[in-house]
Structure formats: structure tokens, C-alpha cells
């Protein structure tokens, strides 16, 4: 019987290790390109796109700032400034912005009328589905890929909403899903009611900043979230289901505006 020599066996093991490493790296790349989790197939009332149709945020967002960089020094300064606002009127608004269950109400004042299921059912449905898409599907791959620690986790500090800390402790901080959602919805609402676009965009911007004030995100998380949100909105415009629902919301708005039930300036 012919036995494999020690050197040949060593070379064989090295080749096997190389093969396994290549396979793992291939899986990692595939994982980054296919955002796992819920989508329109599993939750049709909450999304417009499938996982494969969603935006791969890992593909275009740069890595978050390194801890020894000037950009991270800016993140720390923004965190400290946000902390100083916690017990102010702005801090109270930041706490309210944590509640995603009242998201349409959050934008109602800026939009110019009550966005409720009774008053604006088509817009309400549009926001409900777009919100989940923008907060989750548009940020999922970068969140899972970079796995950045949130400020309150790194500092072992309290946020403005302690009851939400444990749920988010192990989820990636970068990019901010709330910021992606807030900025993306502001863009969509501005398209429906362009006469109030500046007010809406300001509200969308503030919605993201609330995450820094509350201590759930770094400033760079929020900035990247806005990019992810804008990319998500661009991607939604290529979705036929979204386009149909957007058209319904625009027609609904036009009827309400003509009846004087919503502000257009």
C-alpha cells in the first residue's frame, strides 16, 4: 500500500484549507449582496420589494469611521452635544421620534394635514409599506456587514428610551434605519405635496438627528442612513407596485387639496 508522505499530506491540508477559505469568502460576498430577512414575499403589507430587489447598502456605503480617526472624534463630539439636549424641548421631541408606531402622525404637521387611515387611507398605506422598506431592507446588508457598536453600548450609558436598549443592543448601528426611513419618507411626501417640501425635508432631517440626541446612533450612522434612504426611494421608483400606490396617494392628495382639507403651502 502506498502511503502519502508527511509533506504531501501537509500540501493536501493547505489546499483543503484554501478551498474552504475561498468558499467562506464567496458565501460572505453572496450574503452581502442578498439582504436576508423579511420582504414583500413574507410580509406583503409591510414591503414593496423582494430581498433581491432591495438596495444593497453594503455595496455603496463606506465603512464607518475608525475609532482613532478624526471622523470618529466628530462622532463623539456630536454624541456629547446630543447628550446636552436630552432634558430640553428638543430632547422631548427626540423621545417622541423613537415611537415608529405613530410615524404618519410624526409627519402630519409638516405635510399639512392629518395622515391617518381614515383621512388619507392611500397615503397611510404608502407610508406604512415604504417605512419598513426604507428602515430595514435599505440598510440591512450594511448593518449586518459592519456590525458597528451603538454609542450606548460602547459607553455603557443610558439612552433617552431605556426600554428599547436591549432589543437593539446587538443590532448594527451603521447605518441608522430610523434616519433612512425618516429621510426617505420626507422625499416621498415632498413629491406628493411639493409646496411644502422644505418643511417636510426639515422634519425628515430632524427625525434623523433625534437618534443622535437619544444616544442610539452616531452622527455618521445618521448621515449614512440618509444616503441609504435616498437610494431606497430611487429603487422604489422602479417598482411597479410602489408606483401604483404612489399614484393613488397623489390622486387622494389632489382631491383633498381641492377641497381645502390639506395645506399646499
C-alpha positions as CSV (number, residue, x, y, z in Angstrom):
1,X,0.0,0.0,0.0
2,X,1.3,3.4,-0.9
3,X,1.1,5.9,1.9
4,X,1.0,9.7,1.5
5,X,4.2,11.3,2.8
6,X,4.1,13.9,5.5
7,X,5.0,16.7,3.1
8,X,2.3,15.6,0.6
9,X,-0.2,15.4,3.4
10,X,0.7,18.9,4.5
11,X,0.2,20.3,1.0
12,X,-3.1,18.5,0.7
13,X,-4.3,20.1,4.0
14,X,-3.1,23.5,2.8
15,X,-5.1,23.1,-0.4
16,X,-8.2,22.0,1.5
17,X,-7.8,25.0,3.9
18,X,-7.5,27.3,0.9
19,X,-10.6,25.8,-0.7
20,X,-12.6,26.2,2.5
21,X,-11.5,29.8,2.9
22,X,-12.5,30.6,-0.7
23,X,-15.9,29.0,-0.1
24,X,-16.4,31.1,3.0
25,X,-15.4,34.3,1.3
26,X,-17.8,33.5,-1.6
27,X,-20.6,33.0,0.9
28,X,-19.7,36.3,2.6
29,X,-19.9,38.2,-0.7
30,X,-23.2,36.5,-1.5
31,X,-24.5,37.3,2.0
32,X,-23.6,41.0,1.4
33,X,-25.5,41.1,-1.9
34,X,-28.6,39.3,-0.7
35,X,-30.1,41.0,2.3
36,X,-31.7,38.3,4.5
37,X,-34.9,39.0,6.5
38,X,-38.4,40.0,5.7
39,X,-39.6,41.3,2.4
40,X,-42.7,41.6,0.2
41,X,-43.0,37.8,-0.1
42,X,-43.1,37.2,3.6
43,X,-44.8,40.5,4.7
44,X,-46.7,41.9,1.7
45,X,-48.4,44.5,3.9
46,X,-45.1,46.0,5.0
47,X,-42.8,45.9,1.9
48,X,-42.8,46.6,-1.8
49,X,-39.7,44.7,-2.8
50,X,-38.2,41.3,-2.5
51,X,-34.8,40.8,-0.9
52,X,-33.1,40.5,-4.3
53,X,-34.8,43.8,-5.5
54,X,-33.8,45.7,-2.4
55,X,-30.9,48.1,-2.1
56,X,-27.5,46.5,-1.1
57,X,-26.3,49.3,1.2
58,X,-23.0,47.4,1.8
59,X,-22.2,47.9,-1.9
60,X,-22.1,51.7,-1.8
61,X,-21.6,52.8,1.8
62,X,-18.0,53.2,3.0
63,X,-17.1,51.6,6.3
64,X,-17.9,53.6,9.5
65,X,-15.2,55.8,10.9
66,X,-12.3,54.0,12.7
67,X,-12.1,54.7,16.4
68,X,-8.7,56.5,16.0
69,X,-9.9,58.8,13.2
70,X,-10.9,62.4,13.1
71,X,-14.3,61.4,11.8
72,X,-14.9,59.4,15.0
73,X,-13.8,62.4,17.0
74,X,-16.6,64.3,15.3
75,X,-19.0,61.4,16.2
76,X,-18.0,61.7,19.8
77,X,-18.5,65.5,19.8
78,X,-21.9,65.1,18.3
79,X,-22.8,62.5,20.9
80,X,-21.8,64.9,23.7
81,X,-23.8,67.7,22.1
82,X,-26.8,65.4,21.8
83,X,-26.5,64.4,25.4
84,X,-26.7,68.1,26.4
85,X,-30.1,68.4,24.7
86,X,-31.7,65.4,26.4
87,X,-33.6,67.4,29.0
88,X,-34.7,70.2,26.7
89,X,-37.7,70.6,24.4
90,X,-35.7,69.2,21.6
91,X,-34.9,66.2,23.7
92,X,-38.6,65.6,24.3
93,X,-39.1,65.7,20.6
94,X,-36.3,63.2,20.1
95,X,-38.0,60.8,22.5
96,X,-41.3,61.1,20.6
97,X,-39.5,60.3,17.4
98,X,-38.5,56.9,18.9
99,X,-42.1,55.8,18.5
100,X,-42.3,54.4,15.0
101,X,-45.9,53.3,15.6
102,X,-47.1,56.9,15.2
103,X,-44.9,57.7,12.2
104,X,-47.7,59.2,9.9
105,X,-48.6,61.5,12.8
106,X,-45.0,62.5,13.1
107,X,-45.1,63.9,9.5
108,X,-48.7,65.2,9.6
109,X,-48.0,68.7,10.7
110,X,-45.2,69.1,8.1
111,X,-47.3,67.6,5.4
112,X,-50.2,70.0,6.0
113,X,-52.9,67.6,7.1
114,X,-53.7,64.5,9.3
115,X,-52.1,61.4,7.7
116,X,-54.5,58.8,9.2
117,X,-56.1,55.7,7.9
118,X,-59.4,57.5,8.0
119,X,-58.4,60.8,6.4
120,X,-55.8,59.7,3.9
121,X,-56.0,55.9,3.6
122,X,-53.9,55.7,0.4
123,X,-51.1,57.8,1.7
124,X,-51.3,56.0,5.1
125,X,-50.8,52.6,3.3
126,X,-48.0,54.0,1.2
127,X,-46.1,55.3,4.2
128,X,-46.7,52.0,6.1
129,X,-45.1,49.9,3.4
130,X,-42.4,52.3,2.4
131,X,-41.3,52.9,6.0
132,X,-40.4,49.2,6.6
133,X,-38.7,49.0,3.3
134,X,-36.6,52.1,4.0
135,X,-35.7,51.3,7.6
136,X,-34.9,47.6,7.1
137,X,-34.4,46.5,3.5
138,X,-32.4,49.6,2.5
139,X,-30.0,49.3,5.4
140,X,-29.9,45.6,6.2
141,X,-26.7,44.4,4.5
142,X,-24.5,47.3,5.8
143,X,-25.9,46.8,9.3
144,X,-25.1,43.1,9.3
145,X,-21.8,43.6,7.4
146,X,-20.2,46.3,9.5
147,X,-21.8,45.4,12.9
148,X,-20.9,48.7,14.4
149,X,-21.4,49.2,18.1
150,X,-24.0,51.7,19.2
151,X,-22.9,54.7,21.4
152,X,-24.8,53.5,24.4
153,X,-23.2,50.0,24.1
154,X,-19.7,51.4,23.7
155,X,-20.1,53.8,26.6
156,X,-22.3,51.5,28.6
157,X,-24.6,54.6,29.0
158,X,-28.3,55.2,29.1
159,X,-30.4,56.4,26.1
160,X,-33.5,58.6,26.1
161,X,-35.6,55.4,25.8
162,X,-34.2,52.7,28.1
163,X,-36.9,50.2,27.3
164,X,-35.6,49.9,23.7
165,X,-32.0,49.3,24.5
166,X,-31.9,45.6,25.0
167,X,-33.7,44.9,21.7
168,X,-31.2,47.0,19.7
169,X,-28.1,46.2,21.7
170,X,-26.7,43.6,19.2
171,X,-28.0,45.2,16.0
172,X,-25.7,47.2,13.9
173,X,-25.5,50.9,14.4
174,X,-24.4,51.8,10.9
175,X,-26.4,53.0,9.0
176,X,-29.3,54.3,11.0
177,X,-32.6,52.6,9.9
178,X,-34.7,55.4,11.5
179,X,-32.7,58.0,9.6
180,X,-33.1,56.1,6.4
181,X,-36.8,55.9,6.9
182,X,-37.3,59.5,8.0
183,X,-35.3,61.0,5.1
184,X,-36.8,58.6,2.6
185,X,-40.4,59.4,3.7
186,X,-39.6,63.1,3.6
187,X,-38.6,62.7,0.0
188,X,-41.7,60.8,-0.9
189,X,-44.0,63.2,0.9
190,X,-42.3,66.1,-0.8
191,X,-43.1,64.6,-4.2
192,X,-46.8,64.4,-3.2
193,X,-47.0,67.8,-1.7
194,X,-44.2,69.8,-3.3
195,X,-45.5,73.1,-2.0
196,X,-44.3,72.0,1.5
197,X,-41.1,70.3,0.5
198,X,-38.8,72.5,2.6
199,X,-40.9,71.9,5.8
200,X,-41.0,68.2,5.1
201,X,-37.3,67.8,4.4
202,X,-36.5,69.7,7.6
203,X,-38.7,67.3,9.5
204,X,-37.1,64.3,7.9
205,X,-33.6,65.8,8.8
206,X,-34.7,66.4,12.4
207,X,-36.0,62.9,12.6
208,X,-32.6,61.5,11.9
209,X,-30.9,63.9,14.4
210,X,-33.2,62.6,17.1
211,X,-31.3,59.3,17.0
212,X,-28.0,61.1,18.0
213,X,-29.8,63.1,20.8
214,X,-31.2,59.9,22.1
215,X,-27.8,58.1,22.1
216,X,-28.9,55.3,19.8
217,X,-26.7,56.3,16.9
218,X,-23.5,58.1,16.0
219,X,-23.7,61.1,13.6
220,X,-22.1,59.2,10.9
221,X,-24.7,56.4,11.2
222,X,-27.4,59.1,10.6
223,X,-25.6,60.6,7.7
224,X,-25.2,57.2,6.1
225,X,-28.8,56.4,6.8
226,X,-29.9,59.4,4.8
227,X,-27.9,58.1,1.8
228,X,-29.4,54.7,2.2
229,X,-32.9,56.3,2.4
230,X,-32.4,58.3,-0.8
231,X,-31.1,55.1,-2.5
232,X,-34.1,53.2,-1.3
233,X,-36.5,55.8,-2.6
234,X,-34.8,55.8,-6.0
235,X,-35.1,52.0,-6.0
236,X,-38.8,52.1,-5.1
237,X,-39.5,54.3,-8.1
238,X,-38.5,51.3,-10.3
239,X,-41.1,49.2,-8.5
240,X,-44.5,48.9,-10.3
241,X,-46.4,48.2,-7.1
242,X,-44.9,51.3,-5.4
243,X,-45.6,53.5,-8.5
244,X,-49.3,52.4,-8.4
245,X,-49.7,53.2,-4.7
246,X,-47.9,56.5,-5.1
247,X,-50.2,57.4,-7.9
248,X,-53.2,56.6,-5.7
249,X,-51.8,58.8,-2.9
250,X,-51.2,61.7,-5.3
251,X,-54.8,61.5,-6.6
252,X,-56.1,61.4,-3.0
253,X,-54.0,64.4,-2.1
254,X,-55.2,66.3,-5.1
255,X,-58.9,65.7,-4.1
256,X,-58.2,66.8,-0.5
257,X,-56.2,69.9,-1.7
258,X,-59.1,70.9,-3.9
259,X,-61.5,70.6,-1.0
260,X,-59.2,72.7,1.2
261,X,-58.6,69.9,3.6
262,X,-54.8,69.9,3.4
263,X,-52.3,72.8,3.2
264,X,-50.3,73.1,0.0
265,X,-48.0,76.0,1.0
